[in-house]
Amino acid sequence: MSDTAAPGKIYTACVLVIGNEILSGRTQDTNLAYIAQGLAQVGVVLKEARVIPDVCDTIAATVNELRTKYDYVFTTGGIGPTHDDITAECVAKAFGVKNVLNPEALAIFQAVFKPEDLNEARLRMCHTPEGAVLIPNPVSRAPGFRKENVYVMAGIPRVMQAMFDGVKPTLKGGPPVLSRTVGCDLPEGAVAQGLSAIQDRYRDLDIGSYPAFRRGGGFWVSLVLRGRDRDRLDLAAGEVAAMVKGLGGNPTLE
């Protein structure tokens, strides 16, 4: 990739959540939402997210598929000290390189641990695929890494967030993806036809409907509009609010 964003290009990304503990339901993933919001702020469109197990062939194959499909791939999980933390070696396999002791990572650990405490488990976290660049970890020091357009980060939310915040300013993207939300106290069936007609007139925007039940009972639907053109977004949101009001609802605009 060049150092500057290409004019008019839409930069895309995928998040790859790695871990049996996510698939088992024992651990709930919160990293996806954080990454998605951060990408929107820098104008990168998150197109896909997957959750896969700690199986090396699966990880390597999925990384290879996604890194050719999207501008950025962000992985979370599997870079700790235990036997099931295999993401680094699997990414190395995907790129066809060795997973080697990274001297910069080793220096970080040597500054933290006494020589007698630098055991085999901790040294596992000092290994990265050949040619990888470290992603700093200001929380617990053990770094992530980037290999070309694949960003490998921790699964622990606080650590992942710190890593992602560090790389976010370096990402190339377009104008930020903005959003407007029209709150609606009507059921989806009442607004579906009108909302579809507005989407047809604003093909450059993404318009979605997200229903819920309010505490105390009653329907509530969040009609969310997303796009890069603030004026178009405001105009469309105004039409959605007017449509809801015309159907007898009481819209709120955020």
C-alpha positions in Angstrom: 0.0 0.0 0.0 1.1 3.6 -0.6 1.4 6.0 2.2 -1.6 8.1 1.1 -5.2 7.3 0.5 -6.3 7.0 -3.1 -8.8 9.7 -4.0 -12.3 8.2 -4.3 -11.3 4.8 -3.2 -13.6 3.0 -0.6 -11.3 1.2 1.9 -12.7 -2.0 3.3 -12.0 -4.2 6.3 -12.9 -7.5 7.9 -12.7 -8.5 11.5 -11.7 -12.1 12.3 -12.5 -13.2 15.9 -10.5 -16.2 16.8 -11.2 -18.4 19.8 -13.1 -21.5 20.9 -14.3 -19.6 24.0 -16.3 -17.2 21.8 -17.9 -20.1 19.8 -18.8 -21.9 23.0 -20.6 -18.9 24.4 -18.5 -18.8 27.5 -17.0 -15.5 26.5 -18.9 -12.7 24.8 -17.1 -10.7 22.2 -17.1 -6.9 22.6 -14.2 -6.2 20.4 -16.2 -6.1 17.1 -18.3 -3.1 18.1 -15.2 -1.1 19.2 -13.3 -1.8 15.9 -16.4 -1.1 13.8 -16.9 2.3 15.4 -13.2 3.2 15.1 -13.1 2.2 11.5 -16.1 4.4 10.7 -14.3 7.3 12.3 -11.5 7.0 9.8 -13.6 6.3 6.8 -13.0 2.5 6.5 -16.0 0.4 5.7 -16.3 -2.8 7.8 -17.7 -5.3 5.3 -17.6 -8.6 7.1 -16.9 -10.2 10.5 -16.3 -13.9 11.2 -15.8 -16.1 14.3 -13.6 -19.1 13.9 -12.1 -21.8 16.2 -8.5 -22.3 17.3 -7.7 -24.6 14.4 -4.5 -23.7 12.5 -5.6 -24.8 9.1 -8.9 -22.9 9.5 -7.1 -19.7 10.7 -4.5 -19.8 7.9 -7.0 -20.5 5.2 -9.4 -17.7 6.4 -6.6 -15.2 6.7 -5.5 -16.0 3.2 -9.0 -15.6 1.8 -9.7 -12.3 3.6 -6.4 -10.5 3.1 -6.9 -10.7 -0.7 -10.5 -9.6 -0.5 -10.2 -6.5 1.8 -7.8 -3.7 2.4 -7.5 -4.5 6.1 -8.0 -7.6 8.2 -8.1 -7.3 12.0 -7.8 -10.5 14.1 -8.5 -10.7 17.8 -7.5 -13.5 20.1 -4.9 -16.3 20.3 -1.6 -14.4 21.0 -1.2 -15.3 24.7 1.2 -17.7 26.3 -0.9 -21.0 26.4 -0.9 -24.0 24.1 -4.1 -22.9 22.4 -2.7 -19.4 21.5 -1.7 -20.3 18.0 -2.6 -17.2 15.9 0.9 -16.1 15.3 2.1 -19.4 13.9 -1.1 -19.7 11.8 -0.6 -16.3 10.3 3.0 -17.2 9.5 1.6 -20.4 7.8 -0.8 -18.2 5.8 2.0 -16.1 4.4 4.3 -19.0 3.9 7.0 -17.7 6.3 8.5 -18.9 9.6 7.2 -17.9 13.0 10.4 -16.5 14.5 11.7 -14.9 17.7 11.2 -11.2 17.2 14.2 -9.3 18.7 12.1 -6.2 19.4 9.4 -8.2 21.3 12.1 -10.0 23.2 13.7 -6.7 24.3 10.3 -5.6 25.6 10.0 -8.8 27.7 13.6 -8.6 28.9 12.8 -5.1 30.2 9.9 -6.5 32.2 11.0 -9.9 33.4 14.1 -11.3 35.1 16.0 -13.8 33.0 14.8 -16.7 35.1 11.2 -15.6 34.7 11.4 -15.5 30.9 10.0 -19.0 30.5 9.0 -20.9 27.4 5.3 -19.7 27.7 6.3 -16.1 27.8 8.8 -16.5 24.9 5.9 -17.8 22.8 4.5 -14.2 22.9 7.8 -12.9 21.5 7.4 -14.9 18.2 5.9 -13.3 15.1 5.9 -14.2 11.4 9.1 -13.1 9.5 8.8 -9.5 8.4 6.0 -8.6 10.8 5.9 -5.1 12.5 5.0 -4.9 16.1 1.8 -3.3 17.4 2.6 -1.7 20.8 0.6 -2.8 23.9 0.7 0.0 26.5 -1.5 -2.0 28.9 0.4 -5.3 29.5 3.4 -4.8 27.2 3.0 -8.1 25.2 2.7 -6.7 21.6 0.5 -7.6 18.7 1.8 -7.4 15.2 1.1 -6.5 11.6 2.0 -8.6 8.6 1.2 -6.6 5.5 -2.5 -5.8 5.7 -3.2 -8.2 8.5 -3.3 -6.7 12.0 -3.1 -9.3 14.8 -4.3 -8.1 18.2 -5.1 -9.5 21.6 -8.6 -10.8 22.6 -8.7 -9.1 26.0 -10.9 -6.0 25.3 -8.9 -3.5 27.2 -5.6 -4.6 25.5 -7.2 -4.9 22.1 -8.6 -1.4 22.4 -5.2 0.0 23.3 -3.6 -1.8 20.3 -6.3 -0.7 17.9 -6.2 2.9 19.1 -2.5 2.9 18.3 -2.9 1.7 14.7 -6.1 3.6 13.9 -4.4 6.9 13.0 -2.2 5.0 10.5 -5.1 3.6 8.5 -5.9 5.0 5.1 -9.6 5.7 4.6 -12.1 8.2 3.2 -14.4 10.7 4.9 -15.8 9.5 8.2 -19.0 7.4 8.0 -21.7 9.4 9.7 -25.0 8.3 11.1 -28.4 9.6 12.0 -31.1 7.8 14.0 -34.8 8.4 13.8 -36.6 6.9 16.8 -40.1 5.6 15.9 -42.9 4.4 18.1 -44.6 2.5 15.3 -44.1 -1.2 14.4 -41.9 -2.0 11.5 -44.8 -3.1 9.3 -46.2 0.4 9.4 -43.1 2.1 8.2 -41.6 -0.6 5.9 -43.1 0.7 2.6 -42.3 4.3 3.2 -38.8 3.5 4.4 -38.2 1.4 1.2 -39.2 4.3 -1.0 -36.8 6.6 0.8 -34.0 4.1 0.4 -34.7 4.0 -3.3 -34.3 7.8 -3.5 -31.1 7.7 -1.5 -29.1 4.8 -3.0 -25.8 6.4 -1.7 -27.0 5.9 1.9 -27.5 2.7 4.0 -30.8 2.8 5.8 -31.7 0.1 8.3 -34.6 -0.7 10.7 -33.9 -2.1 14.1 -36.9 -3.0 16.2 -37.1 -3.5 20.0 -39.6 -3.5 22.8 -39.5 -0.6 25.3 -39.6 -1.1 29.0 -43.2 -1.0 30.1 -44.3 -2.3 26.7 -44.8 -0.9 23.3 -43.0 -1.0 20.0 -39.8 1.0 19.3 -37.9 1.0 16.1 -34.6 2.8 15.5 -34.4 3.8 11.8 -30.6 4.3 11.2 -29.2 6.1 8.2 -25.4 5.9 7.4 -23.4 7.8 4.8 -20.5 10.1 4.2 -22.4 13.2 2.9 -23.7 15.1 5.9 -26.2 17.2 3.8 -27.7 14.1 2.1 -27.8 12.3 5.5 -29.7 15.2 7.1 -32.1 15.5 4.2 -32.9 11.8 4.2 -33.3 11.7 8.0 -35.7 14.6 7.7 -37.8 12.7 5.2 -37.8 9.6 7.4 -39.0 11.7 10.4 -41.7 13.3 8.3 -42.8 9.9 7.0 -43.1 8.6 10.6 -45.1 11.6 11.7 -47.4 11.3 8.7 -48.2 7.8 9.8 -49.2 9.0 13.2 -46.0 8.3 15.0 -43.8 10.6 17.2 -40.3 10.6 15.7 -37.2 11.5 17.6 -34.1 12.6 15.7 -30.5 11.9 16.8 
